[in-house]
Amino acid sequence: MNKHLEKIDPDFRNNPDIKWNFTKFVIDRKGNVAARFEPTAAMEDVEACVKALL
């Protein structure tokens, strides 16, 4: 995935735009965005974020 994104935007890691439709957002109980994960993020990181909010 990183190679594909680098072809589109060499500085994709620093660009805040949503780059792919698989970007994940974690929403807290109040409806606020608690975290954002790019498609290349490890699911373990997403899971840890969700557990921290429980």
PDBQT receptor file of N, H, CA, C and O in Angstrom, charges set to zero:
ATOM      1  N   MET A   1       0.828  -1.189   0.000  1.00  0.00    +0.000 N 
ATOM      2  CA  MET A   1       0.000   0.000   0.000  1.00  0.00    +0.000 C 
ATOM      3  C   MET A   1       0.873   1.254   0.000  1.00  0.00    +0.000 C 
ATOM      4  O   MET A   1       0.582   2.209  -0.720  1.00  0.00    +0.000 OA
ATOM      5  N   ASN A   2       1.940   1.258   0.802  1.00  0.00    +0.000 N 
ATOM      6  H   ASN A   2       2.176   0.482   1.387  1.00  0.00    +0.000 HD
ATOM      7  CA  ASN A   2       2.797   2.443   0.859  1.00  0.00    +0.000 C 
ATOM      8  C   ASN A   2       3.363   2.802  -0.510  1.00  0.00    +0.000 C 
ATOM      9  O   ASN A   2       3.416   3.976  -0.874  1.00  0.00    +0.000 OA
ATOM     10  N   LYS A   3       3.785   1.790  -1.270  1.00  0.00    +0.000 N 
ATOM     11  H   LYS A   3       3.741   0.836  -0.974  1.00  0.00    +0.000 HD
ATOM     12  CA  LYS A   3       4.343   2.063  -2.599  1.00  0.00    +0.000 C 
ATOM     13  C   LYS A   3       3.299   2.706  -3.509  1.00  0.00    +0.000 C 
ATOM     14  O   LYS A   3       3.603   3.631  -4.263  1.00  0.00    +0.000 OA
ATOM     15  N   HIS A   4       2.077   2.211  -3.432  1.00  0.00    +0.000 N 
ATOM     16  H   HIS A   4       1.830   1.460  -2.820  1.00  0.00    +0.000 HD
ATOM     17  CA  HIS A   4       0.991   2.782  -4.243  1.00  0.00    +0.000 C 
ATOM     18  C   HIS A   4       0.744   4.241  -3.862  1.00  0.00    +0.000 C 
ATOM     19  O   HIS A   4       0.620   5.103  -4.732  1.00  0.00    +0.000 OA
ATOM     20  N   LEU A   5       0.672   4.511  -2.566  1.00  0.00    +0.000 N 
ATOM     21  H   LEU A   5       0.772   3.811  -1.859  1.00  0.00    +0.000 HD
ATOM     22  CA  LEU A   5       0.420   5.880  -2.112  1.00  0.00    +0.000 C 
ATOM     23  C   LEU A   5       1.578   6.805  -2.456  1.00  0.00    +0.000 C 
ATOM     24  O   LEU A   5       1.361   7.972  -2.782  1.00  0.00    +0.000 OA
ATOM     25  N   GLU A   6       2.818   6.294  -2.388  1.00  0.00    +0.000 N 
ATOM     26  H   GLU A   6       2.995   5.346  -2.123  1.00  0.00    +0.000 HD
ATOM     27  CA  GLU A   6       3.980   7.118  -2.726  1.00  0.00    +0.000 C 
ATOM     28  C   GLU A   6       3.969   7.520  -4.203  1.00  0.00    +0.000 C 
ATOM     29  O   GLU A   6       4.447   8.599  -4.554  1.00  0.00    +0.000 OA
ATOM     30  N   LYS A   7       3.428   6.661  -5.068  1.00  0.00    +0.000 N 
ATOM     31  H   LYS A   7       3.040   5.785  -4.783  1.00  0.00    +0.000 HD
ATOM     32  CA  LYS A   7       3.326   7.011  -6.483  1.00  0.00    +0.000 C 
ATOM     33  C   LYS A   7       2.357   8.173  -6.682  1.00  0.00    +0.000 C 
ATOM     34  O   LYS A   7       2.592   9.044  -7.519  1.00  0.00    +0.000 OA
ATOM     35  N   ILE A   8       1.282   8.187  -5.922  1.00  0.00    +0.000 N 
ATOM     36  H   ILE A   8       1.091   7.480  -5.242  1.00  0.00    +0.000 HD
ATOM     37  CA  ILE A   8       0.278   9.236  -6.031  1.00  0.00    +0.000 C 
ATOM     38  C   ILE A   8       0.757  10.527  -5.380  1.00  0.00    +0.000 C 
ATOM     39  O   ILE A   8       0.592  11.615  -5.932  1.00  0.00    +0.000 OA
ATOM     40  N   ASP A   9       1.353  10.389  -4.197  1.00  0.00    +0.000 N 
ATOM     41  H   ASP A   9       1.487   9.505  -3.749  1.00  0.00    +0.000 HD
ATOM     42  CA  ASP A   9       1.795  11.552  -3.418  1.00  0.00    +0.000 C 
ATOM     43  C   ASP A   9       3.044  11.153  -2.641  1.00  0.00    +0.000 C 
ATOM     44  O   ASP A   9       2.931  10.501  -1.603  1.00  0.00    +0.000 OA
ATOM     45  N   PRO A  10       4.234  11.529  -3.115  1.00  0.00    +0.000 N 
ATOM     46  CA  PRO A  10       5.473  11.136  -2.444  1.00  0.00    +0.000 C 
ATOM     47  C   PRO A  10       5.543  11.551  -0.972  1.00  0.00    +0.000 C 
ATOM     48  O   PRO A  10       6.272  10.937  -0.193  1.00  0.00    +0.000 OA
ATOM     49  N   ASP A  11       4.805  12.570  -0.591  1.00  0.00    +0.000 N 
ATOM     50  H   ASP A  11       4.213  13.069  -1.223  1.00  0.00    +0.000 HD
ATOM     51  CA  ASP A  11       4.815  13.053   0.796  1.00  0.00    +0.000 C 
ATOM     52  C   ASP A  11       3.507  12.687   1.502  1.00  0.00    +0.000 C 
ATOM     53  O   ASP A  11       3.028  13.435   2.355  1.00  0.00    +0.000 OA
ATOM     54  N   PHE A  12       2.930  11.532   1.142  1.00  0.00    +0.000 N 
ATOM     55  H   PHE A  12       3.318  10.925   0.449  1.00  0.00    +0.000 HD
ATOM     56  CA  PHE A  12       1.603  11.174   1.653  1.00  0.00    +0.000 C 
ATOM     57  C   PHE A  12       1.553  11.071   3.170  1.00  0.00    +0.000 C 
ATOM     58  O   PHE A  12       0.504  11.321   3.763  1.00  0.00    +0.000 OA
ATOM     59  N   ARG A  13       2.648  10.712   3.806  1.00  0.00    +0.000 N 
ATOM     60  H   ARG A  13       3.500  10.509   3.324  1.00  0.00    +0.000 HD
ATOM     61  CA  ARG A  13       2.641  10.551   5.274  1.00  0.00    +0.000 C 
ATOM     62  C   ARG A  13       2.408  11.883   5.991  1.00  0.00    +0.000 C 
ATOM     63  O   ARG A  13       1.865  11.908   7.095  1.00  0.00    +0.000 OA
ATOM     64  N   ASN A  14       2.812  12.971   5.373  1.00  0.00    +0.000 N 
ATOM     65  H   ASN A  14       3.253  12.951   4.476  1.00  0.00    +0.000 HD
ATOM     66  CA  ASN A  14       2.662  14.294   5.992  1.00  0.00    +0.000 C 
ATOM     67  C   ASN A  14       1.441  15.055   5.484  1.00  0.00    +0.000 C 
ATOM     68  O   ASN A  14       1.125  16.131   5.992  1.00  0.00    +0.000 OA
ATOM     69  N   ASN A  15       0.762  14.509   4.496  1.00  0.00    +0.000 N 
ATOM     70  H   ASN A  15       1.019  13.635   4.083  1.00  0.00    +0.000 HD
ATOM     71  CA  ASN A  15      -0.405  15.151   3.917  1.00  0.00    +0.000 C 
ATOM     72  C   ASN A  15      -1.650  14.722   4.714  1.00  0.00    +0.000 C 
ATOM     73  O   ASN A  15      -1.917  13.523   4.798  1.00  0.00    +0.000 OA
ATOM     74  N   PRO A  16      -2.412  15.641   5.294  1.00  0.00    +0.000 N 
ATOM     75  CA  PRO A  16      -3.547  15.270   6.145  1.00  0.00    +0.000 C 
ATOM     76  C   PRO A  16      -4.787  14.790   5.386  1.00  0.00    +0.000 C 
ATOM     77  O   PRO A  16      -5.747  14.336   6.008  1.00  0.00    +0.000 OA
ATOM     78  N   ASP A  17      -4.782  14.882   4.060  1.00  0.00    +0.000 N 
ATOM     79  H   ASP A  17      -4.002  15.250   3.555  1.00  0.00    +0.000 HD
ATOM     80  CA  ASP A  17      -5.947  14.445   3.289  1.00  0.00    +0.000 C 
ATOM     81  C   ASP A  17      -6.194  12.948   3.463  1.00  0.00    +0.000 C 
ATOM     82  O   ASP A  17      -5.265  12.180   3.714  1.00  0.00    +0.000 OA
ATOM     83  N   ILE A  18      -7.448  12.547   3.327  1.00  0.00    +0.000 N 
ATOM     84  H   ILE A  18      -8.202  13.171   3.122  1.00  0.00    +0.000 HD
ATOM     85  CA  ILE A  18      -7.774  11.121   3.322  1.00  0.00    +0.000 C 
ATOM     86  C   ILE A  18      -7.295  10.578   1.987  1.00  0.00    +0.000 C 
ATOM     87  O   ILE A  18      -7.697  11.058   0.927  1.00  0.00    +0.000 OA
ATOM     88  N   LYS A  19      -6.433   9.572   2.048  1.00  0.00    +0.000 N 
ATOM     89  H   LYS A  19      -6.107   9.181   2.908  1.00  0.00    +0.000 HD
ATOM     90  CA  LYS A  19      -5.795   9.081   0.847  1.00  0.00    +0.000 C 
ATOM     91  C   LYS A  19      -6.474   7.880   0.222  1.00  0.00    +0.000 C 
ATOM     92  O   LYS A  19      -6.266   7.591  -0.956  1.00  0.00    +0.000 OA
ATOM     93  N   TRP A  20      -7.264   7.194   0.983  1.00  0.00    +0.000 N 
ATOM     94  H   TRP A  20      -7.433   7.429   1.941  1.00  0.00    +0.000 HD
ATOM     95  CA  TRP A  20      -7.830   5.949   0.506  1.00  0.00    +0.000 C 
ATOM     96  C   TRP A  20      -9.123   5.711   1.259  1.00  0.00    +0.000 C 
ATOM     97  O   TRP A  20      -9.273   6.212   2.373  1.00  0.00    +0.000 OA
ATOM     98  N   ASN A  21     -10.039   4.984   0.710  1.00  0.00    +0.000 N 
ATOM     99  H   ASN A  21      -9.917   4.577  -0.195  1.00  0.00    +0.000 HD
ATOM    100  CA  ASN A  21     -11.320   4.790   1.375  1.00  0.00    +0.000 C 
ATOM    101  C   ASN A  21     -11.243   3.796   2.532  1.00  0.00    +0.000 C 
ATOM    102  O   ASN A  21     -12.266   3.479   3.139  1.00  0.00    +0.000 OA
ATOM    103  N   PHE A  22     -10.050   3.301   2.844  1.00  0.00    +0.000 N 
ATOM    104  H   PHE A  22      -9.219   3.558   2.351  1.00  0.00    +0.000 HD
ATOM    105  CA  PHE A  22      -9.887   2.395   3.973  1.00  0.00    +0.000 C 
ATOM    106  C   PHE A  22      -9.274   3.087   5.189  1.00  0.00    +0.000 C 
ATOM    107  O   PHE A  22      -8.873   2.415   6.140  1.00  0.00    +0.000 OA
ATOM    108  N   THR A  23      -9.197   4.407   5.175  1.00  0.00    +0.000 N 
ATOM    109  H   THR A  23      -9.523   4.953   4.403  1.00  0.00    +0.000 HD
ATOM    110  CA  THR A  23      -8.755   5.149   6.350  1.00  0.00    +0.000 C 
ATOM    111  C   THR A  23      -9.761   4.886   7.457  1.00  0.00    +0.000 C 
ATOM    112  O   THR A  23     -10.970   4.917   7.228  1.00  0.00    +0.000 OA
ATOM    113  N   LYS A  24      -9.258   4.629   8.659  1.00  0.00    +0.000 N 
ATOM    114  H   LYS A  24      -8.276   4.604   8.845  1.00  0.00    +0.000 HD
ATOM    115  CA  LYS A  24     -10.130   4.283   9.786  1.00  0.00    +0.000 C 
ATOM    116  C   LYS A  24     -10.167   5.422  10.795  1.00  0.00    +0.000 C 
ATOM    117  O   LYS A  24      -9.143   6.040  11.090  1.00  0.00    +0.000 OA
ATOM    118  N   PHE A  25     -11.342   5.690  11.314  1.00  0.00    +0.000 N 
ATOM    119  H   PHE A  25     -12.174   5.188  11.075  1.00  0.00    +0.000 HD
ATOM    120  CA  PHE A  25     -11.512   6.688  12.356  1.00  0.00    +0.000 C 
ATOM    121  C   PHE A  25     -12.083   6.002  13.583  1.00  0.00    +0.000 C 
ATOM    122  O   PHE A  25     -13.010   5.199  13.475  1.00  0.00    +0.000 OA
ATOM    123  N   VAL A  26     -11.538   6.312  14.740  1.00  0.00    +0.000 N 
ATOM    124  H   VAL A  26     -10.785   6.964  14.827  1.00  0.00    +0.000 HD
ATOM    125  CA  VAL A  26     -12.083   5.807  16.000  1.00  0.00    +0.000 C 
ATOM    126  C   VAL A  26     -12.834   6.965  16.633  1.00  0.00    +0.000 C 
ATOM    127  O   VAL A  26     -12.290   8.054  16.816  1.00  0.00    +0.000 OA
ATOM    128  N   ILE A  27     -14.080   6.713  16.959  1.00  0.00    +0.000 N 
ATOM    129  H   ILE A  27     -14.522   5.828  16.809  1.00  0.00    +0.000 HD
ATOM    130  CA  ILE A  27     -14.967   7.733  17.515  1.00  0.00    +0.000 C 
ATOM    131  C   ILE A  27     -15.209   7.419  18.980  1.00  0.00    +0.000 C 
ATOM    132  O   ILE A  27     -15.489   6.274  19.334  1.00  0.00    +0.000 OA
ATOM    133  N   ASP A  28     -15.103   8.436  19.840  1.00  0.00    +0.000 N 
ATOM    134  H   ASP A  28     -14.875   9.366  19.553  1.00  0.00    +0.000 HD
ATOM    135  CA  ASP A  28     -15.345   8.204  21.268  1.00  0.00    +0.000 C 
ATOM    136  C   ASP A  28     -16.842   8.206  21.569  1.00  0.00    +0.000 C 
ATOM    137  O   ASP A  28     -17.659   8.407  20.670  1.00  0.00    +0.000 OA
ATOM    138  N   ARG A  29     -17.191   7.987  22.802  1.00  0.00    +0.000 N 
ATOM    139  H   ARG A  29     -16.528   7.824  23.532  1.00  0.00    +0.000 HD
ATOM    140  CA  ARG A  29     -18.606   7.877  23.206  1.00  0.00    +0.000 C 
ATOM    141  C   ARG A  29     -19.392   9.176  23.023  1.00  0.00    +0.000 C 
ATOM    142  O   ARG A  29     -20.622   9.161  22.970  1.00  0.00    +0.000 OA
ATOM    143  N   LYS A  30     -18.681  10.289  22.928  1.00  0.00    +0.000 N 
ATOM    144  H   LYS A  30     -17.682  10.301  22.971  1.00  0.00    +0.000 HD
ATOM    145  CA  LYS A  30     -19.345  11.585  22.741  1.00  0.00    +0.000 C 
ATOM    146  C   LYS A  30     -19.460  11.957  21.265  1.00  0.00    +0.000 C 
ATOM    147  O   LYS A  30     -19.970  13.026  20.931  1.00  0.00    +0.000 OA
ATOM    148  N   GLY A  31     -18.989  11.082  20.385  1.00  0.00    +0.000 N 
ATOM    149  H   GLY A  31     -18.574  10.214  20.656  1.00  0.00    +0.000 HD
ATOM    150  CA  GLY A  31     -19.077  11.332  18.958  1.00  0.00    +0.000 C 
ATOM    151  C   GLY A  31     -17.905  12.099  18.376  1.00  0.00    +0.000 C 
ATOM    152  O   GLY A  31     -17.964  12.534  17.226  1.00  0.00    +0.000 OA
ATOM    153  N   ASN A  32     -16.844  12.271  19.146  1.00  0.00    +0.000 N 
ATOM    154  H   ASN A  32     -16.796  11.917  20.080  1.00  0.00    +0.000 HD
ATOM    155  CA  ASN A  32     -15.661  12.980  18.669  1.00  0.00    +0.000 C 
ATOM    156  C   ASN A  32     -14.666  12.004  18.048  1.00  0.00    +0.000 C 
ATOM    157  O   ASN A  32     -14.574  10.850  18.465  1.00  0.00    +0.000 OA
ATOM    158  N   VAL A  33     -13.924  12.476  17.049  1.00  0.00    +0.000 N 
ATOM    159  H   VAL A  33     -13.999  13.413  16.710  1.00  0.00    +0.000 HD
ATOM    160  CA  VAL A  33     -12.876  11.650  16.473  1.00  0.00    +0.000 C 
ATOM    161  C   VAL A  33     -11.744  11.559  17.489  1.00  0.00    +0.000 C 
ATOM    162  O   VAL A  33     -11.114  12.560  17.829  1.00  0.00    +0.000 OA
ATOM    163  N   ALA A  34     -11.498  10.344  17.967  1.00  0.00    +0.000 N 
ATOM    164  H   ALA A  34     -12.010   9.531  17.691  1.00  0.00    +0.000 HD
ATOM    165  CA  ALA A  34     -10.447  10.128  18.961  1.00  0.00    +0.000 C 
ATOM    166  C   ALA A  34      -9.116   9.813  18.295  1.00  0.00    +0.000 C 
ATOM    167  O   ALA A  34      -8.056  10.118  18.842  1.00  0.00    +0.000 OA
ATOM    168  N   ALA A  35      -9.171   9.201  17.110  1.00  0.00    +0.000 N 
ATOM    169  H   ALA A  35     -10.032   8.954  16.666  1.00  0.00    +0.000 HD
ATOM    170  CA  ALA A  35      -7.943   8.841  16.401  1.00  0.00    +0.000 C 
ATOM    171  C   ALA A  35      -8.264   8.573  14.937  1.00  0.00    +0.000 C 
ATOM    172  O   ALA A  35      -9.402   8.291  14.561  1.00  0.00    +0.000 OA
ATOM    173  N   ARG A  36      -7.230   8.672  14.140  1.00  0.00    +0.000 N 
ATOM    174  H   ARG A  36      -6.306   8.901  14.445  1.00  0.00    +0.000 HD
ATOM    175  CA  ARG A  36      -7.340   8.389  12.710  1.00  0.00    +0.000 C 
ATOM    176  C   ARG A  36      -6.189   7.465  12.350  1.00  0.00    +0.000 C 
ATOM    177  O   ARG A  36      -5.050   7.692  12.757  1.00  0.00    +0.000 OA
ATOM    178  N   PHE A  37      -6.489   6.427  11.589  1.00  0.00    +0.000 N 
ATOM    179  H   PHE A  37      -7.415   6.243  11.258  1.00  0.00    +0.000 HD
ATOM    180  CA  PHE A  37      -5.477   5.469  11.183  1.00  0.00    +0.000 C 
ATOM    181  C   PHE A  37      -5.490   5.329   9.670  1.00  0.00    +0.000 C 
ATOM    182  O   PHE A  37      -6.545   5.136   9.065  1.00  0.00    +0.000 OA
ATOM    183  N   GLU A  38      -4.328   5.425   9.070  1.00  0.00    +0.000 N 
ATOM    184  H   GLU A  38      -3.471   5.581   9.561  1.00  0.00    +0.000 HD
ATOM    185  CA  GLU A  38      -4.196   5.248   7.633  1.00  0.00    +0.000 C 
ATOM    186  C   GLU A  38      -4.358   3.764   7.286  1.00  0.00    +0.000 C 
ATOM    187  O   GLU A  38      -4.246   2.913   8.169  1.00  0.00    +0.000 OA
ATOM    188  N   PRO A  39      -4.618   3.442   6.021  1.00  0.00    +0.000 N 
ATOM    189  CA  PRO A  39      -4.815   2.047   5.634  1.00  0.00    +0.000 C 
ATOM    190  C   PRO A  39      -3.634   1.149   5.973  1.00  0.00    +0.000 C 
ATOM    191  O   PRO A  39      -3.795  -0.063   6.117  1.00  0.00    +0.000 OA
ATOM    192  N   THR A  40      -2.465   1.728   6.101  1.00  0.00    +0.000 N 
ATOM    193  H   THR A  40      -2.334   2.713   5.984  1.00  0.00    +0.000 HD
ATOM    194  CA  THR A  40      -1.262   0.941   6.389  1.00  0.00    +0.000 C 
ATOM    195  C   THR A  40      -1.058   0.698   7.882  1.00  0.00    +0.000 C 
ATOM    196  O   THR A  40      -0.115   0.003   8.262  1.00  0.00    +0.000 OA
ATOM    197  N   ALA A  41      -1.906   1.247   8.724  1.00  0.00    +0.000 N 
ATOM    198  H   ALA A  41      -2.672   1.811   8.415  1.00  0.00    +0.000 HD
ATOM    199  CA  ALA A  41      -1.756   1.084  10.179  1.00  0.00    +0.000 C 
ATOM    200  C   ALA A  41      -2.008  -0.365  10.586  1.00  0.00    +0.000 C 
ATOM    201  O   ALA A  41      -2.831  -1.064   9.994  1.00  0.00    +0.000 OA
ATOM    202  N   ALA A  42      -1.289  -0.787  11.591  1.00  0.00    +0.000 N 
ATOM    203  H   ALA A  42      -0.621  -0.220  12.072  1.00  0.00    +0.000 HD
ATOM    204  CA  ALA A  42      -1.465  -2.143  12.108  1.00  0.00    +0.000 C 
ATOM    205  C   ALA A  42      -2.773  -2.223  12.891  1.00  0.00    +0.000 C 
ATOM    206  O   ALA A  42      -3.103  -1.313  13.651  1.00  0.00    +0.000 OA
ATOM    207  N   MET A  43      -3.499  -3.293  12.709  1.00  0.00    +0.000 N 
ATOM    208  H   MET A  43      -3.231  -4.033  12.092  1.00  0.00    +0.000 HD
ATOM    209  CA  MET A  43      -4.766  -3.467  13.428  1.00  0.00    +0.000 C 
ATOM    210  C   MET A  43      -4.542  -3.536  14.934  1.00  0.00    +0.000 C 
ATOM    211  O   MET A  43      -5.442  -3.215  15.710  1.00  0.00    +0.000 OA
ATOM    212  N   GLU A  44      -3.364  -3.947  15.349  1.00  0.00    +0.000 N 
ATOM    213  H   GLU A  44      -2.632  -4.208  14.720  1.00  0.00    +0.000 HD
ATOM    214  CA  GLU A  44      -3.048  -3.963  16.778  1.00  0.00    +0.000 C 
ATOM    215  C   GLU A  44      -3.081  -2.547  17.360  1.00  0.00    +0.000 C 
ATOM    216  O   GLU A  44      -3.491  -2.353  18.504  1.00  0.00    +0.000 OA
ATOM    217  N   ASP A  45      -2.652  -1.568  16.575  1.00  0.00    +0.000 N 
ATOM    218  H   ASP A  45      -2.319  -1.726  15.646  1.00  0.00    +0.000 HD
ATOM    219  CA  ASP A  45      -2.682  -0.172  17.024  1.00  0.00    +0.000 C 
ATOM    220  C   ASP A  45      -4.118   0.335  17.132  1.00  0.00    +0.000 C 
ATOM    221  O   ASP A  45      -4.467   1.045  18.076  1.00  0.00    +0.000 OA
ATOM    222  N   VAL A  46      -4.936  -0.032  16.169  1.00  0.00    +0.000 N 
ATOM    223  H   VAL A  46      -4.653  -0.609  15.402  1.00  0.00    +0.000 HD
ATOM    224  CA  VAL A  46      -6.352   0.363  16.200  1.00  0.00    +0.000 C 
ATOM    225  C   VAL A  46      -7.024  -0.278  17.415  1.00  0.00    +0.000 C 
ATOM    226  O   VAL A  46      -7.763   0.382  18.146  1.00  0.00    +0.000 OA
ATOM    227  N   GLU A  47      -6.764  -1.557  17.621  1.00  0.00    +0.000 N 
ATOM    228  H   GLU A  47      -6.164  -2.093  17.027  1.00  0.00    +0.000 HD
ATOM    229  CA  GLU A  47      -7.344  -2.270  18.750  1.00  0.00    +0.000 C 
ATOM    230  C   GLU A  47      -6.934  -1.644  20.080  1.00  0.00    +0.000 C 
ATOM    231  O   GLU A  47      -7.768  -1.485  20.972  1.00  0.00    +0.000 OA
ATOM    232  N   ALA A  48      -5.667  -1.291  20.220  1.00  0.00    +0.000 N 
ATOM    233  H   ALA A  48      -4.990  -1.420  19.496  1.00  0.00    +0.000 HD
ATOM    234  CA  ALA A  48      -5.179  -0.665  21.453  1.00  0.00    +0.000 C 
ATOM    235  C   ALA A  48      -5.879   0.668  21.702  1.00  0.00    +0.000 C 
ATOM    236  O   ALA A  48      -6.192   1.005  22.844  1.00  0.00    +0.000 OA
ATOM    237  N   CYS A  49      -6.120   1.415  20.647  1.00  0.00    +0.000 N 
ATOM    238  H   CYS A  49      -5.866   1.141  19.720  1.00  0.00    +0.000 HD
ATOM    239  CA  CYS A  49      -6.805   2.702  20.779  1.00  0.00    +0.000 C 
ATOM    240  C   CYS A  49      -8.230   2.489  21.258  1.00  0.00    +0.000 C 
ATOM    241  O   CYS A  49      -8.693   3.181  22.164  1.00  0.00    +0.000 OA
ATOM    242  N   VAL A  50      -8.923   1.544  20.661  1.00  0.00    +0.000 N 
ATOM    243  H   VAL A  50      -8.547   0.981  19.924  1.00  0.00    +0.000 HD
ATOM    244  CA  VAL A  50     -10.313   1.260  21.054  1.00  0.00    +0.000 C 
ATOM    245  C   VAL A  50     -10.367   0.789  22.505  1.00  0.00    +0.000 C 
ATOM    246  O   VAL A  50     -11.221   1.239  23.268  1.00  0.00    +0.000 OA
ATOM    247  N   LYS A  51      -9.472  -0.103  22.890  1.00  0.00    +0.000 N 
ATOM    248  H   LYS A  51      -8.778  -0.469  22.270  1.00  0.00    +0.000 HD
ATOM    249  CA  LYS A  51      -9.452  -0.602  24.275  1.00  0.00    +0.000 C 
ATOM    250  C   LYS A  51      -9.206   0.531  25.273  1.00  0.00    +0.000 C 
ATOM    251  O   LYS A  51      -9.776   0.542  26.364  1.00  0.00    +0.000 OA
ATOM    252  N   ALA A  52      -8.358   1.479  24.891  1.00  0.00    +0.000 N 
ATOM    253  H   ALA A  52      -7.895   1.470  24.005  1.00  0.00    +0.000 HD
ATOM    254  CA  ALA A  52      -8.049   2.604  25.781  1.00  0.00    +0.000 C 
ATOM    255  C   ALA A  52      -9.286   3.481  26.001  1.00  0.00    +0.000 C 
ATOM    256  O   ALA A  52      -9.410   4.135  27.036  1.00  0.00    +0.000 OA
ATOM    257  N   LEU A  53     -10.185   3.491  25.038  1.00  0.00    +0.000 N 
ATOM    258  H   LEU A  53     -10.084   2.960  24.197  1.00  0.00    +0.000 HD
ATOM    259  CA  LEU A  53     -11.386   4.324  25.148  1.00  0.00    +0.000 C 
ATOM    260  C   LEU A  53     -12.539   3.634  25.883  1.00  0.00    +0.000 C 
ATOM    261  O   LEU A  53     -13.512   4.283  26.265  1.00  0.00    +0.000 OA
ATOM    262  N   LEU A  54     -12.426   2.331  26.077  1.00  0.00    +0.000 N 
ATOM    263  H   LEU A  54     -11.635   1.804  25.767  1.00  0.00    +0.000 HD
ATOM    264  CA  LEU A  54     -13.521   1.591  26.734  1.00  0.00    +0.000 C 
ATOM    265  C   LEU A  54     -13.568   1.862  28.217  1.00  0.00    +0.000 C 
ATOM    266  O   LEU A  54     -14.424   1.322  28.917  1.00  0.00    +0.000 OA
TER     267      LEU A  54
